[in-house]
Amino acid sequence: MGPEPSLNELAGRLPARLDRLPWSRFHWLVVVALGITWILDGLEVTLAGSVAGALRDDASLGLSASDVGLANSAYLAGAVGGALFFGWLTDRLGRKRMFSMTLGLYLLATAATAFAWDLPSYAAMRFLTGAGIGGEYSAINSAIQELIPARRRGWTDLAINGSFWVGAAMASALSIVLLDPLLFSPDFGWRLAFFGGALIGLVILWLRRFLPESPRWLAIHGRYGEADSIVTALEKRIAAEGHEIPPVSERPVSVRPRRSTSLVEVAVTLFRTYPRRTVYGLSLMIAQAFFYNAIFFTYAMMLTDFYAVPSADVGWYILPFAAGNVLGPLLLGRFFDTVGRRPMIVLTYGLSAALLMVSGLAFRSGLLDAFTQTLCWSVTFFFASAAASAAYLTVAESFPLETRALAIAIFYALGTGIGGVAAPWLFGILIESGSRDQVLLGYMIGSGLMAVAAILARLIGIDSERKPLEQVAKPLSWD
């Protein structure tokens, strides 16, 4: 027999121990407790879009279309800042510690939105709400990647990201009731909608108590004992459920523990070690951010201004749109683990670009009504939802563990900042012009960005399906 492996070598076996675990109730807990973040984001974004008509009512805040777009851009700007700040903390302090902090900020800010009295106060609360959600993205995406077995990582990540649209559907149903002028006044219903979002978040705080810190993160920070205890407890728990746990076949790898990773190391990793991945990830994030934020934040205004749909009825049109977005990742997600990441990203981005262009031309020609416009968007975003989710999956799995949360934050921030923050404001102006030609211009920009991303995916995409994270990007702490 050979010598006993050292603690550092045992730490190097933890990823293999996690990846070999059969799917269990624990993994469903991860999906529910962490995936709820996207439900909240969907709730927030959809509420903001659904209540746009109510906010423009003189009996309420009396905002213009561009004011609403500006407030929505403030939400996205907050998400950018929150992602960067909390992403940096997540890599230093751990995934689990950030859960409560970012969720707490979200709860307080979205509840405070219900008490806004003018544009500055409304925009400020939207900014802080976005900061909480942006911070969640970094911590949650990191934890999902590090707790889910490699063979199911693609489908799980896409399905969780797609749950955004469960929140969208919830918000749509909520808006149908709360924006009904026969039930609530124009200045009261939208306030109840935001306050309801905060109440839903309280349930998540309780669920997350049962989630552990990422063993992968603990191991590289020299806390092997804690990491081993978590994985051992999981193994016993899953075995008690009747699952057979296969042996670990990978040889031990020595780990050099570290307290933190400097920003210089992060920059070197992104721009020197993996420059092609950086370009690729940015292209995916920018394209999907513009595509989604431009269209969805102004969804309600499109329906009210061009199709004369009453603001109280907008929710009925968002429901089928949300259904298409939920079904896309659920039905297509497994192909990202079987057919492969690269071909599926090319397919979903390419089809999204083509379908948006076709529906935009039909809109310009006056061939659509409110129903057929919604149908076109629903089909388009069936593919776009899977594409957008794949962008987050790609960024999260393409860089070393030590830089993962901050890398996610940087890509989200740059993607949303470049492709998303200005999009709602720009589309608000285009819609306010009343010109179908102007709106088509916005569609053409979104379509073009998605097409460019599809081409880059074909040329420099990463084939990371069913591979351990450590094989896709070797940790900086591994010898």
SERO-230981 format. One record per residue (C-alpha): residue number from 0; z, x, y; residue in three letters. Coordinates in nm, 2 decimals, decimal comma. Layout:
[NUM; [Z; X; Y]; 'ALA']
...
This chain:
[0; [0,00; 0,00; 0,00]; 'MET']
[1; [-0,07; 0,12; 0,35]; 'GLY']
[2; [0,18; 0,14; 0,64]; 'PRO']
[3; [0,32; -0,18; 0,79]; 'GLU']
[4; [0,12; -0,28; 1,10]; 'PRO']
[5; [0,29; -0,23; 1,44]; 'SER']
[6; [0,39; -0,51; 1,67]; 'LEU']
[7; [0,09; -0,44; 1,89]; 'ASN']
[8; [-0,14; -0,46; 1,58]; 'GLU']
[9; [0,03; -0,79; 1,48]; 'LEU']
[10; [-0,03; -0,92; 1,83]; 'ALA']
[11; [-0,40; -0,84; 1,77]; 'GLY']
[12; [-0,40; -1,08; 1,47]; 'ARG']
[13; [-0,28; -1,38; 1,66]; 'LEU']
[14; [-0,63; -1,50; 1,77]; 'PRO']
[15; [-0,75; -1,49; 1,41]; 'ALA']
[16; [-0,44; -1,69; 1,30]; 'ARG']
[17; [-0,51; -1,95; 1,57]; 'LEU']
[18; [-0,89; -1,98; 1,49]; 'ASP']
[19; [-0,84; -2,03; 1,12]; 'ARG']
[20; [-0,61; -2,33; 1,16]; 'LEU']
[21; [-0,74; -2,67; 1,04]; 'PRO']
[22; [-0,78; -2,94; 1,29]; 'TRP']
[23; [-0,45; -3,13; 1,32]; 'SER']
[24; [-0,24; -3,36; 1,53]; 'ARG']
[25; [-0,14; -3,06; 1,74]; 'PHE']
[26; [-0,50; -3,01; 1,85]; 'HIS']
[27; [-0,53; -3,38; 1,94]; 'TRP']
[28; [-0,22; -3,33; 2,16]; 'LEU']
[29; [-0,40; -3,05; 2,33]; 'VAL']
[30; [-0,70; -3,27; 2,39]; 'VAL']
[31; [-0,50; -3,56; 2,53]; 'VAL']
[32; [-0,24; -3,38; 2,73]; 'ALA']
[33; [-0,48; -3,13; 2,89]; 'LEU']
[34; [-0,79; -3,35; 2,89]; 'GLY']
[35; [-0,61; -3,60; 3,11]; 'ILE']
[36; [-0,69; -3,37; 3,40]; 'THR']
[37; [-1,05; -3,46; 3,39]; 'TRP']
[38; [-0,95; -3,83; 3,37]; 'ILE']
[39; [-0,75; -3,78; 3,69]; 'LEU']
[40; [-1,04; -3,61; 3,86]; 'ASP']
[41; [-1,28; -3,88; 3,76]; 'GLY']
[42; [-1,03; -4,14; 3,89]; 'LEU']
[43; [-1,00; -3,96; 4,22]; 'GLU']
[44; [-1,37; -3,90; 4,28]; 'VAL']
[45; [-1,46; -4,25; 4,18]; 'THR']
[46; [-1,20; -4,41; 4,39]; 'LEU']
[47; [-1,32; -4,21; 4,68]; 'ALA']
[48; [-1,67; -4,33; 4,62]; 'GLY']
[49; [-1,57; -4,69; 4,54]; 'SER']
[50; [-1,35; -4,74; 4,85]; 'VAL']
[51; [-1,61; -4,59; 5,08]; 'ALA']
[52; [-1,72; -4,94; 5,19]; 'GLY']
[53; [-1,35; -5,05; 5,25]; 'ALA']
[54; [-1,28; -4,73; 5,45]; 'LEU']
[55; [-1,58; -4,81; 5,68]; 'ARG']
[56; [-1,45; -5,16; 5,75]; 'ASP']
[57; [-1,32; -5,21; 6,10]; 'ASP']
[58; [-1,01; -5,38; 5,96]; 'ALA']
[59; [-0,93; -5,05; 5,77]; 'SER']
[60; [-0,99; -4,70; 5,90]; 'LEU']
[61; [-1,33; -4,78; 6,05]; 'GLY']
[62; [-1,50; -4,46; 5,93]; 'LEU']
[63; [-1,87; -4,39; 5,94]; 'SER']
[64; [-2,08; -4,28; 5,64]; 'ALA']
[65; [-2,07; -3,92; 5,76]; 'SER']
[66; [-1,69; -3,95; 5,81]; 'ASP']
[67; [-1,65; -4,06; 5,45]; 'VAL']
[68; [-1,88; -3,77; 5,34]; 'GLY']
[69; [-1,67; -3,53; 5,55]; 'LEU']
[70; [-1,35; -3,65; 5,38]; 'ALA']
[71; [-1,50; -3,61; 5,04]; 'ASN']
[72; [-1,61; -3,26; 5,13]; 'SER']
[73; [-1,25; -3,19; 5,23]; 'ALA']
[74; [-1,14; -3,29; 4,88]; 'TYR']
[75; [-1,39; -3,04; 4,73]; 'LEU']
[76; [-1,29; -2,77; 4,98]; 'ALA']
[77; [-0,93; -2,82; 4,87]; 'GLY']
[78; [-1,04; -2,80; 4,50]; 'ALA']
[79; [-1,20; -2,46; 4,58]; 'VAL']
[80; [-0,89; -2,32; 4,75]; 'GLY']
[81; [-0,66; -2,46; 4,48]; 'GLY']
[82; [-0,87; -2,32; 4,20]; 'ALA']
[83; [-0,86; -1,97; 4,35]; 'LEU']
[84; [-0,49; -1,96; 4,43]; 'PHE']
[85; [-0,36; -2,12; 4,12]; 'PHE']
[86; [-0,62; -1,94; 3,90]; 'GLY']
[87; [-0,48; -1,61; 4,03]; 'TRP']
[88; [-0,13; -1,73; 3,95]; 'LEU']
[89; [-0,23; -1,86; 3,61]; 'THR']
[90; [-0,35; -1,52; 3,49]; 'ASP']
[91; [-0,02; -1,36; 3,62]; 'ARG']
[92; [0,24; -1,62; 3,53]; 'LEU']
[93; [0,09; -1,80; 3,23]; 'GLY']
[94; [-0,10; -2,13; 3,16]; 'ARG']
[95; [0,20; -2,35; 3,09]; 'LYS']
[96; [0,39; -2,27; 3,41]; 'ARG']
[97; [0,10; -2,38; 3,62]; 'MET']
[98; [0,07; -2,72; 3,45]; 'PHE']
[99; [0,37; -2,88; 3,63]; 'SER']
[100; [0,30; -2,71; 3,96]; 'MET']
[101; [-0,06; -2,82; 4,00]; 'THR']
[102; [0,00; -3,16; 3,86]; 'LEU']
[103; [0,30; -3,21; 4,10]; 'GLY']
[104; [0,08; -3,12; 4,40]; 'LEU']
[105; [-0,18; -3,37; 4,28]; 'TYR']
[106; [0,08; -3,65; 4,24]; 'LEU']
[107; [0,24; -3,60; 4,58]; 'LEU']
[108; [-0,10; -3,57; 4,77]; 'ALA']
[109; [-0,27; -3,86; 4,61]; 'THR']
[110; [0,03; -4,09; 4,67]; 'ALA']
[111; [0,03; -3,97; 5,03]; 'ALA']
[112; [-0,34; -4,06; 5,06]; 'THR']
[113; [-0,23; -4,42; 5,03]; 'ALA']
[114; [-0,05; -4,39; 5,37]; 'PHE']
[115; [-0,34; -4,23; 5,57]; 'ALA']
[116; [-0,39; -4,39; 5,91]; 'TRP']
[117; [-0,70; -4,21; 6,04]; 'ASP']
[118; [-0,98; -3,97; 5,95]; 'LEU']
[119; [-0,77; -3,65; 6,00]; 'PRO']
[120; [-0,48; -3,77; 5,79]; 'SER']
[121; [-0,71; -3,91; 5,52]; 'TYR']
[122; [-0,91; -3,59; 5,50]; 'ALA']
[123; [-0,59; -3,37; 5,49]; 'ALA']
[124; [-0,45; -3,56; 5,20]; 'MET']
[125; [-0,78; -3,55; 5,02]; 'ARG']
[126; [-0,78; -3,17; 5,07]; 'PHE']
[127; [-0,43; -3,13; 4,91]; 'LEU']
[128; [-0,53; -3,37; 4,63]; 'THR']
[129; [-0,83; -3,15; 4,56]; 'GLY']
[130; [-0,61; -2,84; 4,57]; 'ALA']
[131; [-0,40; -2,98; 4,29]; 'GLY']
[132; [-0,70; -3,07; 4,08]; 'ILE']
[133; [-0,87; -2,74; 4,14]; 'GLY']
[134; [-0,56; -2,56; 4,02]; 'GLY']
[135; [-0,56; -2,77; 3,71]; 'GLU']
[136; [-0,91; -2,66; 3,62]; 'TYR']
[137; [-0,81; -2,29; 3,59]; 'SER']
[138; [-0,49; -2,34; 3,39]; 'ALA']
[139; [-0,63; -2,62; 3,17]; 'ILE']
[140; [-0,97; -2,46; 3,08]; 'ASN']
[141; [-0,79; -2,14; 2,99]; 'SER']
[142; [-0,55; -2,31; 2,76]; 'ALA']
[143; [-0,81; -2,52; 2,59]; 'ILE']
[144; [-1,02; -2,22; 2,51]; 'GLN']
[145; [-0,72; -2,03; 2,38]; 'GLU']
[146; [-0,57; -2,30; 2,16]; 'LEU']
[147; [-0,88; -2,46; 2,00]; 'ILE']
[148; [-1,04; -2,30; 1,69]; 'PRO']
[149; [-1,37; -2,12; 1,76]; 'ALA']
[150; [-1,57; -2,35; 1,52]; 'ARG']
[151; [-1,48; -2,66; 1,73]; 'ARG']
[152; [-1,45; -2,50; 2,08]; 'ARG']
[153; [-1,79; -2,63; 2,21]; 'GLY']
[154; [-1,76; -2,99; 2,11]; 'TRP']
[155; [-1,39; -3,01; 2,21]; 'THR']
[156; [-1,45; -2,85; 2,55]; 'ASP']
[157; [-1,75; -3,08; 2,63]; 'LEU']
[158; [-1,56; -3,39; 2,51]; 'ALA']
[159; [-1,26; -3,31; 2,73]; 'ILE']
[160; [-1,47; -3,23; 3,03]; 'ASN']
[161; [-1,67; -3,56; 2,97]; 'GLY']
[162; [-1,34; -3,75; 2,98]; 'SER']
[163; [-1,38; -3,73; 3,36]; 'PHE']
[164; [-1,58; -4,04; 3,32]; 'TRP']
[165; [-1,31; -4,23; 3,14]; 'VAL']
[166; [-1,12; -4,19; 3,47]; 'GLY']
[167; [-1,43; -4,30; 3,65]; 'ALA']
[168; [-1,45; -4,62; 3,45]; 'ALA']
[169; [-1,08; -4,68; 3,50]; 'MET']
[170; [-1,13; -4,64; 3,88]; 'ALA']
[171; [-1,43; -4,87; 3,87]; 'SER']
[172; [-1,24; -5,15; 3,70]; 'ALA']
[173; [-0,94; -5,09; 3,93]; 'LEU']
[174; [-1,17; -5,11; 4,24]; 'SER']
[175; [-1,32; -5,44; 4,12]; 'ILE']
[176; [-0,98; -5,60; 4,15]; 'VAL']
[177; [-0,82; -5,41; 4,44]; 'LEU']
[178; [-1,13; -5,43; 4,67]; 'LEU']
[179; [-1,17; -5,80; 4,61]; 'ASP']
[180; [-1,11; -5,95; 4,96]; 'PRO']
[181; [-0,99; -6,27; 4,81]; 'LEU']
[182; [-0,70; -6,08; 4,65]; 'LEU']
[183; [-0,62; -5,80; 4,90]; 'PHE']
[184; [-0,70; -5,73; 5,26]; 'SER']
[185; [-0,96; -5,45; 5,33]; 'PRO']
[186; [-0,68; -5,22; 5,46]; 'ASP']
[187; [-0,45; -5,27; 5,16]; 'PHE']
[188; [-0,65; -5,27; 4,84]; 'GLY']
[189; [-0,78; -4,91; 4,87]; 'TRP']
[190; [-0,43; -4,79; 4,94]; 'ARG']
[191; [-0,30; -4,94; 4,62]; 'LEU']
[192; [-0,59; -4,78; 4,43]; 'ALA']
[193; [-0,48; -4,43; 4,53]; 'PHE']
[194; [-0,11; -4,50; 4,48]; 'PHE']
[195; [-0,20; -4,61; 4,13]; 'GLY']
[196; [-0,36; -4,28; 4,05]; 'GLY']
[197; [-0,03; -4,10; 4,13]; 'ALA']
[198; [0,16; -4,33; 3,89]; 'LEU']
[199; [-0,08; -4,25; 3,60]; 'ILE']
[200; [-0,01; -3,88; 3,66]; 'GLY']
[201; [0,36; -3,92; 3,59]; 'LEU']
[202; [0,28; -3,99; 3,22]; 'VAL']
[203; [0,11; -3,66; 3,19]; 'ILE']
[204; [0,42; -3,47; 3,30]; 'LEU']
[205; [0,60; -3,61; 3,00]; 'TRP']
[206; [0,32; -3,53; 2,76]; 'LEU']
[207; [0,28; -3,16; 2,86]; 'ARG']
[208; [0,64; -3,09; 2,77]; 'ARG']
[209; [0,53; -3,07; 2,41]; 'PHE']
[210; [0,26; -2,81; 2,47]; 'LEU']
[211; [0,33; -2,44; 2,41]; 'PRO']
[212; [0,23; -2,14; 2,62]; 'GLU']
[213; [-0,09; -1,97; 2,51]; 'SER']
[214; [0,00; -1,73; 2,23]; 'PRO']
[215; [-0,30; -1,52; 2,33]; 'ARG']
[216; [-0,16; -1,48; 2,69]; 'TRP']
[217; [0,19; -1,41; 2,56]; 'LEU']
[218; [0,06; -1,13; 2,33]; 'ALA']
[219; [-0,13; -0,94; 2,59]; 'ILE']
[220; [0,18; -0,95; 2,82]; 'HIS']
[221; [0,40; -0,79; 2,56]; 'GLY']
[222; [0,58; -1,10; 2,45]; 'ARG']
[223; [0,48; -1,08; 2,09]; 'TYR']
[224; [0,80; -1,24; 1,96]; 'GLY']
[225; [0,74; -1,56; 2,16]; 'GLU']
[226; [0,37; -1,57; 2,06]; 'ALA']
[227; [0,45; -1,52; 1,69]; 'ASP']
[228; [0,72; -1,79; 1,70]; 'SER']
[229; [0,47; -2,04; 1,85]; 'ILE']
[230; [0,19; -1,96; 1,60]; 'VAL']
[231; [0,43; -1,96; 1,30]; 'THR']
[232; [0,57; -2,30; 1,41]; 'ALA']
[233; [0,22; -2,43; 1,43]; 'LEU']
[234; [0,13; -2,30; 1,09]; 'GLU']
[235; [0,44; -2,47; 0,93]; 'LYS']
[236; [0,37; -2,79; 1,12]; 'ARG']
[237; [0,01; -2,81; 1,01]; 'ILE']
[238; [0,09; -2,72; 0,65]; 'ALA']
[239; [0,35; -2,99; 0,65]; 'ALA']
[240; [0,08; -3,24; 0,74]; 'GLU']
[241; [-0,09; -3,15; 0,41]; 'GLY']
[242; [-0,36; -2,91; 0,54]; 'HIS']
[243; [-0,44; -2,59; 0,35]; 'GLU']
[244; [-0,42; -2,29; 0,58]; 'ILE']
[245; [-0,66; -2,00; 0,48]; 'PRO']
[246; [-0,55; -1,64; 0,50]; 'PRO']
[247; [-0,63; -1,41; 0,79]; 'VAL']
[248; [-0,92; -1,19; 0,70]; 'SER']
[249; [-0,96; -0,99; 1,02]; 'GLU']
[250; [-0,80; -0,65; 1,04]; 'ARG']
[251; [-0,53; -0,60; 1,30]; 'PRO']
[252; [-0,63; -0,47; 1,64]; 'VAL']
[253; [-0,39; -0,27; 1,86]; 'SER']
[254; [-0,30; -0,44; 2,19]; 'VAL']
[255; [-0,18; -0,26; 2,50]; 'ARG']
[256; [0,05; -0,50; 2,68]; 'PRO']
[257; [0,02; -0,54; 3,05]; 'ARG']
[258; [0,21; -0,72; 3,33]; 'ARG']
[259; [-0,10; -0,83; 3,52]; 'SER']
[260; [-0,46; -0,77; 3,59]; 'THR']
[261; [-0,56; -0,64; 3,93]; 'SER']
[262; [-0,83; -0,80; 4,14]; 'LEU']
[263; [-1,02; -0,47; 4,12]; 'VAL']
[264; [-1,03; -0,50; 3,74]; 'GLU']
[265; [-1,15; -0,86; 3,78]; 'VAL']
[266; [-1,43; -0,75; 4,01]; 'ALA']
[267; [-1,53; -0,47; 3,78]; 'VAL']
[268; [-1,54; -0,71; 3,49]; 'THR']
[269; [-1,76; -0,96; 3,67]; 'LEU']
[270; [-2,00; -0,74; 3,85]; 'PHE']
[271; [-2,02; -0,42; 3,65]; 'ARG']
[272; [-1,93; -0,51; 3,29]; 'THR']
[273; [-2,09; -0,85; 3,28]; 'TYR']
[274; [-2,33; -0,89; 3,57]; 'PRO']
[275; [-2,58; -1,10; 3,38]; 'ARG']
[276; [-2,31; -1,34; 3,27]; 'ARG']
[277; [-2,19; -1,36; 3,63]; 'THR']
[278; [-2,54; -1,46; 3,76]; 'VAL']
[279; [-2,58; -1,70; 3,47]; 'TYR']
[280; [-2,24; -1,87; 3,52]; 'GLY']
[281; [-2,30; -1,91; 3,89]; 'LEU']
[282; [-2,64; -2,07; 3,84]; 'SER']
[283; [-2,50; -2,32; 3,60]; 'LEU']
[284; [-2,20; -2,41; 3,83]; 'MET']
[285; [-2,39; -2,43; 4,15]; 'ILE']
[286; [-2,66; -2,65; 4,01]; 'ALA']
[287; [-2,43; -2,90; 3,84]; 'GLN']
[288; [-2,19; -2,91; 4,14]; 'ALA']
[289; [-2,47; -3,00; 4,39]; 'PHE']
[290; [-2,62; -3,24; 4,14]; 'PHE']
[291; [-2,30; -3,43; 4,08]; 'TYR']
[292; [-2,12; -3,42; 4,41]; 'ASN']
[293; [-2,43; -3,51; 4,61]; 'ALA']
[294; [-2,51; -3,82; 4,41]; 'ILE']
[295; [-2,18; -3,95; 4,29]; 'PHE']
[296; [-1,97; -3,91; 4,61]; 'PHE']
[297; [-2,24; -4,12; 4,79]; 'THR']
[298; [-2,30; -4,36; 4,50]; 'TYR']
[299; [-2,13; -4,66; 4,67]; 'ALA']
[300; [-2,31; -4,60; 5,00]; 'MET']
[301; [-2,65; -4,59; 4,82]; 'MET']
[302; [-2,58; -4,93; 4,67]; 'LEU']
[303; [-2,44; -5,09; 4,98]; 'THR']
[304; [-2,69; -4,94; 5,23]; 'ASP']
[305; [-3,02; -4,97; 5,03]; 'PHE']
[306; [-2,95; -5,25; 4,79]; 'TYR']
[307; [-2,70; -5,46; 4,99]; 'ALA']
[308; [-2,44; -5,46; 4,71]; 'VAL']
[309; [-2,11; -5,58; 4,85]; 'PRO']
[310; [-1,85; -5,30; 4,85]; 'SER']
[311; [-1,62; -5,51; 4,63]; 'ALA']
[312; [-1,89; -5,52; 4,36]; 'ASP']
[313; [-1,97; -5,15; 4,34]; 'VAL']
[314; [-1,73; -5,11; 4,05]; 'GLY']
[315; [-1,96; -5,32; 3,83]; 'TRP']
[316; [-2,24; -5,07; 3,88]; 'TYR']
[317; [-2,02; -4,76; 3,82]; 'ILE']
[318; [-1,91; -4,88; 3,48]; 'LEU']
[319; [-2,24; -4,84; 3,30]; 'PRO']
[320; [-2,30; -4,51; 3,49]; 'PHE']
[321; [-1,96; -4,39; 3,37]; 'ALA']
[322; [-2,04; -4,50; 3,01]; 'ALA']
[323; [-2,35; -4,28; 3,01]; 'GLY']
[324; [-2,15; -3,99; 3,13]; 'ASN']
[325; [-1,88; -4,03; 2,87]; 'VAL']
[326; [-2,13; -4,07; 2,58]; 'LEU']
[327; [-2,34; -3,76; 2,67]; 'GLY']
[328; [-2,08; -3,49; 2,59]; 'PRO']
[329; [-1,94; -3,70; 2,30]; 'LEU']
[330; [-2,28; -3,74; 2,12]; 'LEU']
[331; [-2,44; -3,41; 2,22]; 'LEU']
[332; [-2,13; -3,19; 2,21]; 'GLY']
[333; [-2,14; -3,11; 1,84]; 'ARG']
[334; [-2,49; -2,97; 1,88]; 'PHE']
[335; [-2,35; -2,70; 2,11]; 'PHE']
[336; [-2,16; -2,57; 1,81]; 'ASP']
[337; [-2,45; -2,62; 1,55]; 'THR']
[338; [-2,79; -2,59; 1,73]; 'VAL']
[339; [-2,64; -2,34; 1,97]; 'GLY']
[340; [-2,53; -2,30; 2,33]; 'ARG']
[341; [-2,85; -2,16; 2,48]; 'ARG']
[342; [-3,10; -2,42; 2,35]; 'PRO']
[343; [-2,87; -2,71; 2,43]; 'MET']
[344; [-2,81; -2,59; 2,78]; 'ILE']
[345; [-3,18; -2,55; 2,84]; 'VAL']
[346; [-3,24; -2,90; 2,71]; 'LEU']
[347; [-2,97; -3,08; 2,91]; 'THR']
[348; [-3,03; -2,90; 3,24]; 'TYR']
[349; [-3,41; -2,94; 3,20]; 'GLY']
[350; [-3,40; -3,31; 3,12]; 'LEU']
[351; [-3,15; -3,38; 3,40]; 'SER']
[352; [-3,39; -3,21; 3,65]; 'ALA']
[353; [-3,69; -3,41; 3,53]; 'ALA']
[354; [-3,51; -3,75; 3,51]; 'LEU']
[355; [-3,36; -3,71; 3,86]; 'LEU']
[356; [-3,70; -3,63; 4,01]; 'MET']
[357; [-3,87; -3,93; 3,84]; 'VAL']
[358; [-3,59; -4,17; 3,95]; 'SER']
[359; [-3,60; -4,03; 4,30]; 'GLY']
[360; [-3,98; -4,09; 4,33]; 'LEU']
[361; [-3,93; -4,44; 4,19]; 'ALA']
[362; [-3,66; -4,50; 4,45]; 'PHE']
[363; [-3,88; -4,37; 4,73]; 'ARG']
[364; [-4,16; -4,60; 4,62]; 'SER']
[365; [-3,93; -4,91; 4,63]; 'GLY']
[366; [-3,98; -4,97; 4,25]; 'LEU']
[367; [-3,61; -5,00; 4,18]; 'LEU']
[368; [-3,34; -5,26; 4,25]; 'ASP']
[369; [-2,96; -5,21; 4,22]; 'ALA']
[370; [-2,97; -5,27; 3,84]; 'PHE']
[371; [-3,27; -5,05; 3,76]; 'THR']
[372; [-3,14; -4,77; 3,99]; 'GLN']
[373; [-2,81; -4,78; 3,80]; 'THR']
[374; [-3,00; -4,77; 3,47]; 'LEU']
[375; [-3,20; -4,47; 3,58]; 'CYS']
[376; [-2,88; -4,28; 3,69]; 'TRP']
[377; [-2,70; -4,37; 3,37]; 'SER']
[378; [-2,98; -4,22; 3,15]; 'VAL']
[379; [-3,01; -3,91; 3,38]; 'THR']
[380; [-2,64; -3,84; 3,37]; 'PHE']
[381; [-2,61; -3,89; 3,00]; 'PHE']
[382; [-2,77; -3,55; 2,98]; 'PHE']
[383; [-2,63; -3,42; 3,31]; 'ALA']
[384; [-2,27; -3,48; 3,20]; 'SER']
[385; [-2,32; -3,26; 2,89]; 'ALA']
[386; [-2,49; -3,00; 3,11]; 'ALA']
[387; [-2,21; -2,99; 3,36]; 'ALA']
[388; [-1,94; -2,97; 3,09]; 'SER']
[389; [-2,14; -2,69; 2,93]; 'ALA']
[390; [-2,12; -2,49; 3,26]; 'ALA']
[391; [-1,74; -2,50; 3,24]; 'TYR']
[392; [-1,75; -2,41; 2,87]; 'LEU']
[393; [-1,98; -2,11; 2,93]; 'THR']
[394; [-1,78; -1,96; 3,22]; 'VAL']
[395; [-1,45; -2,01; 3,03]; 'ALA']
[396; [-1,56; -1,83; 2,71]; 'GLU']
[397; [-1,77; -1,56; 2,86]; 'SER']
[398; [-1,51; -1,33; 3,01]; 'PHE']
[399; [-1,20; -1,14; 2,88]; 'PRO']
[400; [-0,87; -1,32; 2,83]; 'LEU']
[401; [-0,70; -1,12; 3,10]; 'GLU']
[402; [-0,94; -1,25; 3,36]; 'THR']
[403; [-1,02; -1,59; 3,22]; 'ARG']
[404; [-0,83; -1,82; 3,46]; 'ALA']
[405; [-0,93; -1,64; 3,77]; 'LEU']
[406; [-1,29; -1,61; 3,65]; 'ALA']
[407; [-1,30; -1,99; 3,60]; 'ILE']
[408; [-1,15; -2,03; 3,95]; 'ALA']
[409; [-1,40; -1,80; 4,11]; 'ILE']
[410; [-1,70; -1,96; 3,94]; 'PHE']
[411; [-1,57; -2,31; 4,02]; 'TYR']
[412; [-1,50; -2,21; 4,38]; 'ALA']
[413; [-1,83; -2,04; 4,44]; 'LEU']
[414; [-2,02; -2,31; 4,25]; 'GLY']
[415; [-1,85; -2,60; 4,42]; 'THR']
[416; [-1,84; -2,41; 4,76]; 'GLY']
[417; [-2,21; -2,33; 4,75]; 'ILE']
[418; [-2,34; -2,62; 4,56]; 'GLY']
[419; [-2,09; -2,90; 4,61]; 'GLY']
[420; [-1,88; -2,90; 4,93]; 'VAL']
[421; [-2,17; -2,96; 5,17]; 'ALA']
[422; [-2,35; -3,20; 4,93]; 'ALA']
[423; [-2,15; -3,52; 5,00]; 'PRO']
[424; [-2,17; -3,46; 5,38]; 'TRP']
[425; [-2,54; -3,38; 5,36]; 'LEU']
[426; [-2,62; -3,69; 5,15]; 'PHE']
[427; [-2,40; -3,90; 5,38]; 'GLY']
[428; [-2,63; -3,80; 5,67]; 'ILE']
[429; [-2,94; -3,86; 5,46]; 'LEU']
[430; [-2,83; -4,21; 5,36]; 'ILE']
[431; [-2,71; -4,29; 5,71]; 'GLU']
[432; [-3,07; -4,22; 5,83]; 'SER']
[433; [-3,19; -4,52; 5,63]; 'GLY']
[434; [-3,49; -4,32; 5,53]; 'SER']
[435; [-3,59; -4,32; 5,16]; 'ARG']
[436; [-3,79; -4,00; 5,22]; 'ASP']
[437; [-3,48; -3,83; 5,35]; 'GLN']
[438; [-3,28; -3,93; 5,04]; 'VAL']
[439; [-3,56; -3,81; 4,82]; 'LEU']
[440; [-3,53; -3,47; 4,98]; 'LEU']
[441; [-3,17; -3,45; 4,86]; 'GLY']
[442; [-3,28; -3,55; 4,51]; 'TYR']
[443; [-3,55; -3,28; 4,51]; 'MET']
[444; [-3,29; -3,01; 4,60]; 'ILE']
[445; [-3,06; -3,13; 4,31]; 'GLY']
[446; [-3,35; -3,14; 4,07]; 'SER']
[447; [-3,48; -2,80; 4,17]; 'GLY']
[448; [-3,14; -2,63; 4,12]; 'LEU']
[449; [-3,10; -2,78; 3,77]; 'MET']
[450; [-3,45; -2,66; 3,68]; 'ALA']
[451; [-3,37; -2,31; 3,79]; 'VAL']
[452; [-3,05; -2,31; 3,59]; 'ALA']
[453; [-3,24; -2,42; 3,28]; 'ALA']
[454; [-3,49; -2,13; 3,32]; 'ILE']
[455; [-3,21; -1,88; 3,35]; 'LEU']
[456; [-3,04; -2,02; 3,05]; 'ALA']
[457; [-3,35; -1,96; 2,85]; 'ARG']
[458; [-3,38; -1,60; 2,98]; 'LEU']
[459; [-3,02; -1,47; 2,99]; 'ILE']
[460; [-2,81; -1,74; 2,81]; 'GLY']
[461; [-2,53; -1,64; 2,58]; 'ILE']
[462; [-2,52; -1,73; 2,21]; 'ASP']
[463; [-2,14; -1,78; 2,17]; 'SER']
[464; [-2,13; -2,07; 1,93]; 'GLU']
[465; [-1,86; -2,06; 1,66]; 'ARG']
[466; [-1,76; -1,70; 1,76]; 'LYS']
[467; [-1,39; -1,61; 1,84]; 'PRO']
[468; [-1,33; -1,56; 2,21]; 'LEU']
[469; [-1,24; -1,20; 2,15]; 'GLU']
[470; [-1,58; -1,14; 1,99]; 'GLN']
[471; [-1,76; -1,31; 2,28]; 'VAL']
[472; [-1,57; -1,09; 2,54]; 'ALA']
[473; [-1,34; -0,82; 2,41]; 'LYS']
[474; [-1,00; -0,84; 2,59]; 'PRO']
[475; [-0,92; -0,56; 2,83]; 'LEU']
[476; [-0,59; -0,50; 2,65]; 'SER']
[477; [-0,76; -0,43; 2,31]; 'TRP']
[478; [-0,81; -0,07; 2,18]; 'ASP']
